[in-house]
Amino acid sequence: MSDENLLKTPLYDLHVAAGGKMVPFAGYAMPVQYPLGIMKEHIHTREKAGLFDVSHMGQCYIRSTQGADPAKALEKLMPGALSSLLPGKMRYTLLLNDKGGIEDDLMVTRTFEPEGTLYVVVNAACKAKDYAIIEEKLGAQIVVEPLDDRALLALQGPAAESVLAALAPEVADLSFMEATMVTLEGVVCWVSRSGYTGEDGYEISVPSEEARAFAERLLQNEAVEWIGLGARDSLRLEAGLCLSGHDFNADISPVEANVTFALGKKRREDGDFVGSERILNELANGTSKKLVGIQPEGRAPAREGTEIADADGTIIGIVTSGGFGPTIGSPVAMGYVPAQYATVGTTISLMVRGKALPAKVSKTPFVQQRYKRKSIA
């Protein structure tokens, strides 16, 4: 796709004015970094508050056609416990295919509408495919209503709460994976306490025509800086979060991708979702390969596509995400290895520019996730 055919988010002009280096991403012109640079943007998010334009992602409402709970219909394609979601609660789940592969990962939130309508956010590169799959499989039961008239901003980092609460104090009461409708600067927004960096923070759905003014208002706070795609990727990698199309795809199962936390307990017992035969069998008997964290020794990062070898030099797997982790000051990676090599501490090698560099299988996340959860008395 040529640059002139790339889509632009409502904040495109603001990115350019801020010195953002614009690159093609998922059909959009998006900022990969700003003058601050990827390393400092990453550290800034961990220490203060980073502002991300994620308007390229897909937002939609899913409604029932006949007054039934739309979550019940979605559970045929997704293994999360969606029917039990209360208004204002959200869940990470997976869109599966008939073979138990992961088509995409997505966030599903129950709105406050009496009909039980769901607000869903999907990955940018997958949104057309996701909508088509859902409509093809469930079209008689639900309606997918894309929210193309809304921008999406993410405010992430330890200062995110104080920054956003200065505009709407009620957001401080949200816990991780909760959402509500809030009036911010006179604009009604959908705010969730969630994100993709491992930090506490929020995602804010804003009417497109109001997005620029709202972003500028947030940037007036000295704790807030624009953050581009480059730092977004290193932040999520340090946090051990998978990237759709890289760390999993339509051939990879949730067990292989090590995202079994997305499989609801009752859903596992009932097995009433597509691809469950393969997935339940893998839960019971294991898989031939697994996604693992990898801690390379030395300073050379192993990028996506780097081959993984065993102690004898035999190629056993491939890196799916890799780079330098600014917070921990060393390279980090994730990749698939045979199950017998998946134990934390296993010695492996990474084939970087023709050299076998030593590494170990590591637990993830590589940094402590700092989500704000409600304390239990």
C-alpha positions in Angstrom: 0.0 0.0 0.0 1.5 3.4 -1.0 1.7 6.1 1.5 -1.1 8.1 -0.1 -3.5 5.2 0.4 -2.8 4.8 4.1 -5.6 5.7 6.5 -5.1 8.4 9.0 -6.4 8.5 12.6 -8.1 11.7 13.8 -4.8 12.6 15.5 -2.6 12.3 12.4 -1.9 16.1 12.2 -1.1 16.2 15.9 1.5 13.5 15.5 3.2 15.2 12.6 3.2 18.5 14.5 4.8 16.7 17.5 7.6 15.4 15.2 6.3 11.9 15.0 8.1 9.6 12.5 5.2 8.2 10.5 5.3 4.7 9.1 2.8 2.3 7.5 1.1 0.0 10.1 -2.0 -2.1 9.6 -3.1 0.1 6.8 -2.6 3.3 8.7 0.1 6.0 8.9 1.2 5.7 12.5 4.0 7.3 14.6 6.7 4.8 15.4 8.6 7.3 17.6 8.9 11.0 18.4 12.0 13.2 18.9 12.4 11.8 22.5 13.3 8.5 21.0 12.1 4.9 21.6 14.4 4.3 24.6 13.3 7.4 26.5 9.7 7.0 25.5 9.8 3.5 27.0 11.4 4.7 30.3 9.0 7.7 30.5 6.0 5.4 30.4 7.4 3.2 33.1 8.1 6.3 35.3 5.4 8.8 34.5 2.6 8.6 31.8 2.8 7.8 28.1 0.0 8.7 25.7 -0.6 6.3 22.8 -2.9 6.8 19.8 -4.5 3.4 19.3 -7.3 4.7 17.1 -6.3 2.3 14.4 -7.7 -0.6 16.5 -11.2 -1.8 15.9 -14.0 -0.7 18.2 -17.5 -2.1 17.9 -20.7 -2.8 19.8 -22.2 -6.3 19.5 -25.9 -6.4 20.1 -28.4 -9.2 20.1 -31.0 -9.4 17.3 -33.8 -10.9 19.4 -33.2 -9.6 22.9 -31.1 -12.5 24.0 -27.7 -12.0 25.7 -25.1 -11.4 22.9 -22.4 -12.8 25.1 -24.0 -16.2 25.0 -23.7 -16.2 21.2 -20.1 -15.0 21.3 -19.2 -17.9 23.7 -19.5 -20.2 20.7 -16.4 -18.6 19.2 -14.6 -17.5 22.3 -13.5 -19.5 25.4 -13.9 -16.7 27.9 -16.7 -16.6 30.5 -18.5 -13.8 28.8 -22.1 -14.5 29.9 -21.1 -13.8 33.5 -19.8 -10.4 32.8 -21.6 -7.7 34.8 -22.1 -4.1 33.5 -18.7 -2.3 33.5 -16.6 -5.5 33.7 -14.3 -6.5 30.9 -12.4 -9.7 29.9 -9.5 -10.6 27.7 -10.6 -13.4 25.3 -9.7 -15.1 22.0 -11.5 -15.5 18.7 -11.0 -19.1 17.8 -11.5 -21.1 14.6 -12.8 -24.6 14.1 -9.4 -26.1 14.5 -8.7 -24.4 17.8 -6.4 -21.8 16.3 -6.4 -18.2 17.5 -7.7 -15.8 14.9 -7.2 -12.8 17.2 -7.2 -11.7 20.8 -9.7 -9.1 21.9 -11.2 -7.2 24.9 -14.9 -7.6 25.6 -16.8 -5.3 28.0 -20.4 -5.4 29.2 -21.9 -2.0 28.7 -24.6 -0.5 31.0 -27.3 -0.8 28.3 -30.2 -3.0 29.6 -30.0 -5.2 26.5 -26.6 -6.4 27.7 -24.8 -4.9 24.7 -21.0 -5.6 24.5 -18.2 -3.1 23.7 -15.4 -5.0 21.9 -11.9 -3.9 20.9 -10.0 -5.9 18.3 -6.5 -5.6 16.8 -6.1 -3.2 13.9 -4.8 -5.7 11.3 -7.6 -8.2 12.1 -10.7 -6.0 12.5 -12.2 -6.6 9.0 -11.5 -10.4 9.4 -12.8 -10.5 12.9 -16.1 -8.8 12.0 -16.5 -11.0 9.0 -16.0 -14.2 11.1 -18.4 -13.1 13.8 -21.1 -12.1 11.4 -20.7 -15.3 9.3 -20.9 -17.6 12.3 -23.4 -15.7 14.4 -25.1 -13.3 12.0 -28.6 -14.5 12.8 -28.1 -13.9 16.5 -26.1 -10.7 16.7 -25.3 -7.4 15.0 -21.8 -6.0 14.8 -21.9 -2.2 14.9 -18.4 -0.8 14.1 -17.6 2.5 15.9 -15.7 4.1 13.1 -16.6 7.6 14.5 -14.5 7.1 17.6 -10.8 7.5 18.4 -9.0 5.5 21.1 -6.3 6.8 23.3 -4.2 4.9 25.9 -2.7 6.6 28.9 -0.3 4.3 30.6 2.1 4.6 33.5 2.2 5.3 37.3 1.1 8.9 36.8 -1.9 7.9 34.6 -4.4 7.9 37.4 -3.5 11.3 38.7 -3.5 12.8 35.2 -6.9 11.5 34.2 -8.5 11.9 37.7 -7.7 15.6 37.5 -10.3 15.7 34.7 -12.7 13.1 36.1 -12.1 12.0 39.7 -14.3 8.9 39.4 -11.8 7.1 37.2 -9.6 6.6 40.3 -12.3 4.3 41.6 -12.0 1.9 38.6 -10.0 -1.3 39.2 -8.1 -3.2 36.6 -10.5 -4.6 33.9 -13.3 -2.3 34.9 -14.9 0.4 32.7 -17.4 3.2 32.9 -18.9 6.2 31.0 -17.2 9.4 32.1 -17.6 13.0 31.0 -14.2 14.4 30.3 -13.9 18.1 29.4 -17.6 18.0 28.6 -17.3 15.0 26.3 -18.9 11.7 27.1 -16.2 9.0 26.9 -15.9 5.2 27.5 -13.0 4.7 29.9 -11.5 1.4 30.9 -8.7 0.6 33.3 -6.7 -1.5 31.0 -3.8 -1.4 28.6 -0.9 -3.2 26.8 2.2 -2.1 28.6 2.1 -3.9 32.0 1.5 -0.6 33.7 -1.5 0.8 35.4 -3.5 3.0 33.0 -6.5 3.6 31.0 -7.9 3.3 27.5 -10.3 6.1 26.5 -12.8 5.9 23.6 -13.5 9.5 22.4 -15.7 10.8 19.6 -13.3 11.5 16.7 -14.1 15.1 16.4 -13.2 15.7 20.1 -10.0 13.5 20.0 -7.5 16.3 19.2 -8.7 18.7 21.8 -8.7 15.9 24.4 -5.2 14.7 23.5 -3.9 18.3 23.7 -5.5 18.7 27.1 -3.7 15.6 28.4 -0.4 16.7 26.9 -0.6 20.0 28.9 0.3 17.9 32.0 4.0 17.8 32.3 3.9 14.1 33.2 2.5 13.1 29.8 4.5 12.4 26.6 3.5 11.0 23.2 4.7 7.4 22.8 5.0 5.7 19.4 4.7 2.1 18.1 8.4 1.3 18.9 8.1 1.8 22.6 4.7 0.3 22.7 6.2 -2.9 21.3 9.1 -3.0 23.8 6.8 -2.2 26.7 4.4 -5.1 25.9 7.3 -7.5 25.3 8.8 -6.7 28.7 5.3 -7.3 30.1 5.2 -10.7 28.4 2.1 -9.8 26.3 1.5 -11.6 23.0 1.2 -9.7 19.7 -1.4 -11.1 17.3 0.1 -12.3 14.0 3.5 -12.7 15.6 3.3 -14.6 18.9 0.2 -16.5 17.7 -1.8 -17.0 14.5 -4.7 -19.1 13.2 -2.6 -22.3 13.4 -1.6 -21.8 17.1 -3.8 -22.9 19.9 -4.2 -21.1 23.3 -2.3 -23.9 25.0 0.7 -23.6 22.6 0.6 -19.8 23.0 0.5 -20.1 26.8 -2.6 -17.9 27.1 -4.7 -20.6 29.0 -5.7 -17.9 31.5 -8.2 -16.8 28.9 -10.0 -20.1 29.1 -12.8 -19.9 31.7 -13.0 -22.8 34.2 -16.6 -23.6 33.4 -15.9 -23.2 29.7 -13.2 -25.8 29.9 -15.6 -28.2 31.7 -18.4 -27.6 29.2 -16.2 -27.6 26.1 -19.0 -25.7 24.3 -16.8 -23.6 21.9 -15.3 -24.1 18.5 -12.0 -25.9 18.5 -12.5 -27.2 22.0 -11.7 -30.8 21.1 -8.1 -29.9 20.3 -7.7 -27.4 23.1 -9.1 -29.7 25.8 -7.0 -32.5 24.6 -3.9 -30.3 24.8 -4.8 -29.2 28.3 -5.0 -32.8 29.3 -2.1 -34.2 27.5 0.2 -31.3 26.6 1.4 -30.0 23.3 4.4 -30.6 21.1 5.6 -27.0 21.3 5.1 -24.0 23.6 5.7 -20.2 23.6 8.3 -19.3 26.2 10.1 -16.3 27.4 13.8 -16.1 26.4 16.6 -14.2 28.2 19.6 -13.8 25.9 23.0 -13.4 27.5 25.0 -10.4 26.5 23.6 -7.2 24.8 22.8 -8.4 21.3 19.0 -8.6 20.8 17.4 -11.5 18.9 14.7 -10.2 16.5 11.6 -11.9 15.2 12.6 -14.8 13.0 15.8 -15.6 14.8 16.4 -19.4 14.9 16.6 -21.1 18.3 19.1 -24.0 18.7 19.7 -26.6 21.4 23.0 -27.3 23.1 24.1 -29.5 20.1 23.4 -26.7 17.6 20.2 -28.4 16.2 17.5 -25.8 15.2 14.5 -26.4 17.5 12.4 -23.3 17.2 12.1 -19.6 16.2 11.8 -16.3 18.0 8.4 -14.6 17.5 9.1 -11.3 19.3 12.5 -9.9 20.4 14.3 -6.7 21.2 16.0 -4.7 23.9 14.2 -4.3 27.2 15.1 -0.7 28.4 13.7 -1.3 31.8 15.8 -4.3 32.6 18.7 -3.2 30.5 19.1 -6.3 28.5 17.6 -8.1 25.5 14.4 -10.1 25.9 12.5 -12.4 23.5 9.7 -14.9 23.2 9.5 -17.8 20.8 8.3 -21.4 20.3 10.4 -24.4 21.3 9.5 -28.1 21.7 7.8 -28.8 25.0 10.8 -30.6 26.4 12.8 -27.4 26.1 10.1 -25.2 27.7 11.2 -25.5 31.4 12.5 -22.2 32.9 16.3 -22.2 33.0 16.8 -24.5 30.0 19.9 -23.5 28.1 19.4 -22.7 24.4 21.2 -20.7 21.7 20.0 -17.9 19.4 21.4 -17.8 15.9 22.2 -14.1 15.5 24.1 -13.1 12.3 25.5 -16.6 12.0 26.7 -16.9 15.6 25.2 -19.0 18.3 24.6 -16.7 21.3 23.8 -18.3 24.6 20.3 -17.8 26.2 18.0 -19.3 28.7 14.3 -20.0 28.8 12.8 -17.5 31.2 9.6 -16.9 33.0 7.4 -14.0 31.9 6.7 -11.2 32.4 10.2 -9.9 32.4 9.1 -6.9 34.5 6.5 -6.8 37.3 3.1 -5.9 36.0 1.6 -3.0 37.9 -2.1 -3.2 37.3 -4.3 -1.7 40.0 -6.5 -4.3 41.4 -9.0 -4.0 44.2 -7.6 -5.2 47.6 -9.6 -8.0 49.3 -10.2 -7.4 53.0 
